[in-house]
Amino acid sequence: MKVQLLASAAAGALFALPASAMAQADDGQSGGDATAAATAGERGDREEIIVTATRRDVRLQDVPLSVTAFNQDDLDDLGIVGYEGIAQNTPGIVVNRPTQNFNNFTSRGINTNGYSAGLQSAVAIYVDELPISANGNSTILDPNLYDVERVEFLRGPQGTLFGSNSLAGAMRIITKSPDLDDFEASANVDLGLTGSSSVRQRYNAMLNLPLMTDAVALRVTGYYRNEDGWIDNIGTGIEDSNSLEAYGGRAALLMQPSDRMRVKLLVSYENSKPADSSLTNPNLGTFVRNSDRPDLFQGKLTNYNITVNYEFDFAELISSTTLSDYDASFYVDLAGTYGQAFPFALDAYGYDDLFVQETRLVSRGDGPFEWVAGFFLYDKRRTVDFAYRSTQDYLDAHGIVGLPDEYYQRFNSYTDQSEIAGFGELTWHLSDKFWVTGGLRYGNTKVQSFTRGGGYNSNYLTVAYCTEFTALCGGFVPPFSGMTPIPYAEGLKVSDDRLSWKASASWKPSDSLTTYATVSTGFRTPVVNARAGLVSQIDPNDLVIPDGAQSDSVTNYEVGLKGRWLGGDLTANVAAYYIDWQDIQVQANRVSDSIQFATNIGGAKSYGVEFEFLARPVEGLSLSVNGSLNNAKVNKLTDSEAAISGAELGTRLASPHFQGSATLRYDFGIGDGKSAFGAVNVSHADSFPNQFPNVPGNPAAVSPTYDFTDAWTNVNLTAGTKLGAVSLTAYVENLFDDTSITYVHPEAFLDGRYARMRPRTVGVRADYRF
């Protein structure tokens, strides 16, 4: 019945297009920066894209860095609802996504593995003014992308304006503000079928209410997702185990008490609850995994923000204050460490309390100088309850008694992290054709971890290991010694003062072409290892967990050009870059017990070319192509660094040599102001390694978890019609049902470490806008 229902819906949308559709002319828009012609055959200047990548409204063509921008129409046209779609259509970007709510971007090759456990992401992710990527080793929500003003992806370090942890770039999700003048409403229903039986349901709605004309307005957005899975877990016996339920929304109240002042109050909430991981074990089957219970990566994000804008004659003052709570569960079966020989799992709960304050002044006027100056404060406490478990059946079968339940180790830790910084940028227009920009950011970051007393440990791992691998323990199985209290411990306090800077020069040889050269820097905050000094219970001769990792940094050298001709019907953006990465923060796992730790190694270089082209050769037809060529590898490494990290001199970093996408679209009129379109989108990424090749602490041995992703190609088809306020779209995602491996987890404790492309999905979307 599910198949029949969705097939009928998709067929209805497709047959709404007339048979002669592909032969008719276009009267609609064919790209995110396009303004639709009033009637078929009209041509005129397309609206230029305006971005706020420099914390001010600037034409995309005049920004001296590589930026890709998507407005809501772009997202809808491409069927983008999350990080995967953004990455597939942005040059130089890969999203490492083992499962729902676990997202880590690679930009310009700056990544050592796709997981970065214990480390900050190299790409900062912002929802409005809230940085959500500073979560390090935990779930990072895939935010809902409905009713957004724009998504901007800034490539290269953005340390001057976006602070630490924008080492390789920054992605900004900018939601729409209330409209003070017009009543607006919209709704979106997306019904899809993955494989032969997995139904995907997505619902979105928005309502904009002007409460007092030109003074007060309320905008409310909500969403709900219910998606069947497509992966079978033979350990739990659940088919299609990786189902998803997610819901949330936001409410924004905009008040404008005067022509100079605006106040926006924002509350948002997102709750994402995947029922199991999407990681698989190829030895068991294409879409098969094995864990004793579902692996859970669930999260709830609540965000409260007040933003005040006040316009002076000379500048605009912007103050943004954010309070955020993020609660996450991290349940993972670790028994793969020992080939599922005995139960070994972690049930962890994380709680983030975050305060962010940014105040900045942005110049106004048409003089030769444009500037931004600001202050930034970031304060976060992350609390984690760790609970390592066996199973009661295993404990009973082996006579292990003295534990209160199936958990053999429990403890609570918390980490305090803060950053305070001042920043500024100045642009000097020496003429209409030439300008220079300089920027500085100076700040202090502090990180310290603590272990609360009151927890307990035991020698369960040693007992279980020697029970199952008696020969490796010399035939001796130690007795279970019961619980040992875990005392309060204060970790190493790390503080670091850092200066980030940027300098660029831009030249317009003609009104249609802008060229630039930029040098910019960025860094990540230090990392402390909560279990520093810990000796392995399994193998006391294994390496001792080090204290942590100091800040790493990059220097990015970039030249580029941005062209716009024929009123926007032909555009080109090209950039070439060279990145010097020093004191690389790396994450490694101790072999004997899979304890994670962070440390530093020498350096790496990354260089390449990125390009974006858009052409509209005739009315209605558009072709956009983007891509990147990249070479990133370790170029500085001592013998001791090689031993502790598993790297080798010349080792490739975890990024593809080539990645890109292309979209061909045709829009045409079907009479009475109605329009229709058909489009094909193709994206591709080359194969790349998942980690460094050798075993940390044993550089002579190739790591058993070292592997490569597949080279994959994803083809999506869409066709639709716009009938006044209603739009209908039928689509096929992953047309050729490619099952390529897109991600390989670097840690041995998982039985299933491989993520694949989602199977072919067909469906229909209906949109209503009033």
Secondary structure, DSSP 4 states (H G I P E B T S, - for coil): -HHHHHHHHHHHHHHTS-TTGGGSPP-S--STT----SSTT---PPPPPEE-TTSS-EEGGG-SSEEEEE-HHHHHHHT--SHHHHHHTSTTEEEEEEETTEEEEEETT--SSS--TTS--SEEEEETTEE-STT-SS-------SSEEEEEEEES--HHHH-TT-SSEEEEEEEPPPPSS--EEEEEEEEEEETTTEEEEEEEEEEEEEEETTTEEEEEEEEEEEE----EETTTTBTT---EEEEEEEEEEEEEEETTEEEEEEEEEEEEEESS---B-TTT-TTEE--SS--EEEEEEEEEEEEEEEE-SSEEEEEEEEEEEEEEEEEEE-GGGGTTSS--EEEEEEEEEEEEEEEEEEE-SSSSEEEEEEEEEEEEEEEEEEEEE--HHHHHHTT----SSSEEEEEEEEEEEEEEEEEEEEEEESSSSEEEEEEEEEEEEEEEEEE-TTEEE-SHHHHHHHHHSGGGGTT--PPP---EEEPPEEPPPEEEEEEEEEEEEEEEEETTEEEEEEEEEEE---EE-TTTTPPPSS-TTSPPP-SEE---EEEEEEEEEEEEEGGGTEEEEEEEEEEEEEEEEEEEE-TTT--EEEEEEEEEEEEEEEEEEEE--STTEEEEEEEEEEEEEEEE--HHHHHHH---TTPBPSS-SEEEEEEEEEEEEEETTEEEEEEEEEEEE---BSS-SEETTEEEEE-TT--BPPPEEEEEEEEEEEETTEEEEEEEESTT----EEEE---TT-S--EEEPPPPEEEEEEEEE-
